[in-house]
Amino acid sequence: MVHQYKLGGYNIVLDSCSGSIHVVDDVAYDAIALTPDHTREEIVRTLLSRYADRADVTREDLDACLGDIEALVRAGKLYSPDTFAPIAGTLKERSGDVVKALCLHVAHTCNLNCAYCFASQGKYHGDRALMSFEVGKQALDFLMDHSGARRNLEVDFFGGEPLMNWDVVKRLVAYAREQEGRRGKRFRFTLTTNGMLIDDDVIDFCNREMSNVVLSLDGRKEIHDRLRVDHAGRGSYDRIVPKFQRLVAARGGKNYYMRGTFTHQNPDFLKDVLHMADLGFTELSMEPVVCSPSDPAALTAEDIEIVKAQYEQLAFEMLRRAREGHPITFYHYMLDLTGGPCVYKRVSGCGSGTEYMAVTPWGDLYPCHQFVGEEAYKMGDVWQGVTNAALREQFRACNAYSRPECASCWGRLYCSGGCAANAYHATGSIGGVYKPGCELFLKRIECAIMLQAALAEDKEREADA
C-alpha cells in the first residue's frame, strides 16, 4: 500500500508495508500514483499532456523516471506486498505469558483536582488508597517471576500522585536493586508526577534512579490553571514550574518529558508547546484529552481541524528551530526513518493486557492504567497472577490487523491498531476504533515523516557542502 501527500513543499511517498519513504519531484509523484492502474505507455502519454508546458519533461525523462519506479518496486520499496498479515495473529502467542513491564499505582489519591482527569482525581472511581511496601514488593516479585528469560524490566510509578507515597517508592526501588544481581534482571524506572511535592530529595533520587521522569504541565499559565487546580480551586502553575525547572536542570536537560493535555479550551495547543519551550524545556509532549464526548473538555469536530493545522505548524516550527541550532523534541514526532520499531512492535503494539499491566494499591492487575477501576477488566492479582485468561486472550488478539476498519489504512503499521483503552472508552469494545484518535494520529505521522525527511535532507546537504 502506498500513501502520498504534500506538506511543507515536499512531495512524500510512503510505502506502508516496507516503511520506505521517498521524497520526489512533481513528475515522479504523479507517475507513482498512476503506476498501479496504468501501462507504461498510458503513464507517459498522460504526463506528457499534463506537463506540456515544461520543456524538461520529455519522453526520455519519463522513461528514466518510470525505470527508477520499476526498480523500487522490484526492490520491495514501493507497492511492496503485505507479508505481515499472515503472522499478525501469532506474534503475541510466541512470547507466551511473559510480562516485561508494570505500571505501579502507588497512590490512588492526588493533591490536585484536575477537571478532566480520566482517573477521577486519582482515585479511579473507587476508594483513595496508598500502596503498601508489601504489595509493591509482591508486584516486583510477580514481574520477575513472570518475565521469563527477559533481563530488562520496566516499572512506572504512577497515580494519582506517586509522590504522596514517596517513602514506599524509594523502598521498592531499593528492593529491586537488591534483586537485580540475584535474579539476573535489570530494572528501568520511570516516574509520572504533577510536581507539587518535588523537593531536593525527590530531585536527587530521581536523577540517580529514574531513567525517565514525566512532568505534567499543560502549557500557558491561564490554560494550565483553568483545569489543573488543587482541592481549594487554586491553580498550580506558579508552584510547580520552578520545581520542574530545577529538576530538569539537575538532570542536565535529559531523560524527561513535559507532558501536557489539550482540551476544547485550547485546540491551539502549539502556543502551549512553545510556551514550555520558552521556559527552557526541550523534551515535550502534548496529548489530546481522552473523555466522554459530552464532557465540556471534549474536542469537537471543529477543534479537530484546528488541531490538525496546529500539528503542521508545530512541524514547521520544529524544523525552523533545528536549522537555527535550537531544536526541541516532540514525543509524537520521534521517528527513525532508517530503522524504526521491529516487526513485532509494528504489528502488535503496546502489549497492554499481555506483557504490560497495571497494579492497583491492593495488588489487582488490569491491562493498563486506563482500565483500572473497570471491574470487567480485572485480570487477577500479584499473588495468583493472571486468573482471567480469557481476557488476556482478548488483548492478545489485538493487533494492526484485528480491526476490519484498519485493513485499508496506510498508517496501521505505525499505530499497530491503536489504543485498546481509547477504543473501549469510545465504543465499549477494545476491538472498536476511536475515529477522532485515528484522524489525529495519521496527521501526526504525516507531519513527523515530513519533519524527519527535511532534517535528513539538511544533513545530506551539509555533508555535500
Salt bridges, closest charged atoms under 4 A:
ASP26 OD1 - LYS6 NZ 3.89
ASP30 OD2 - ARG50 NH1 3.29
GLU41 OE2 - ARG45 NH1 3.75
GLU41 OE1 - ARG59 NH1 3.20
ASP56 OD2 - ARG54 NH2 2.96
ASP63 OD1 - ARG40 NH1 3.24
GLU70 OE1 - ARG40 NH2 3.00
ASP82 OD2 - ARG412 NH2 2.83
ASP97 OD1 - ARG392 NH1 3.77
ASP97 OD1 - ARG396 NH2 2.87
ASP141 OD2 - LYS137 NZ 3.65
ASP145 OD1 - ARG183 NH2 2.57
GLU180 OE2 - ARG177 NH1 2.72
GLU180 OE1 - ARG186 NH1 3.25
ASP200 OD1 - ARG246 NH2 2.36
ASP201 OD2 - LYS170 NZ 2.96
GLU209 OE1 - ARG177 NE 2.80
ASP225 OD2 - LYS221 NZ 3.01
ASP230 OD2 - ARG234 NE 2.89
ASP230 OD2 - ARG239 NH2 3.00
ASP238 OD2 - LYS221 NZ 2.88
ASP268 OD1 - ARG220 NH2 3.44
ASP268 OD2 - LYS271 NZ 3.33
ASP272 OD1 - ARG220 NE 2.75
GLU287 OE1 - HIS332 NE2 2.96
ASP303 OD2 - HIS264 ND1 2.53
GLU305 OE2 - LYS308 NZ 3.24
GLU312 OE2 - LYS443 NZ 2.75
GLU317 OE2 - ARG320 NH2 2.56
GLU317 OE2 - ARG321 NE 2.67
GLU324 OE1 - ARG320 NH1 2.88
GLU355 OE2 - LYS100 NZ 3.54
ASP364 OD1 - LYS378 NZ 3.37
GLU393 OE2 - ARG396 NE 3.07
GLU439 OE2 - LYS308 NZ 2.84
GLU446 OE2 - HIS3 NE2 2.72
GLU446 OE1 - LYS443 NZ 3.56
GLU457 OE1 - ARG461 NH2 3.13
ASP458 OD2 - ARG323 NE 2.77
ASP458 OD1 - ARG461 NH1 3.11
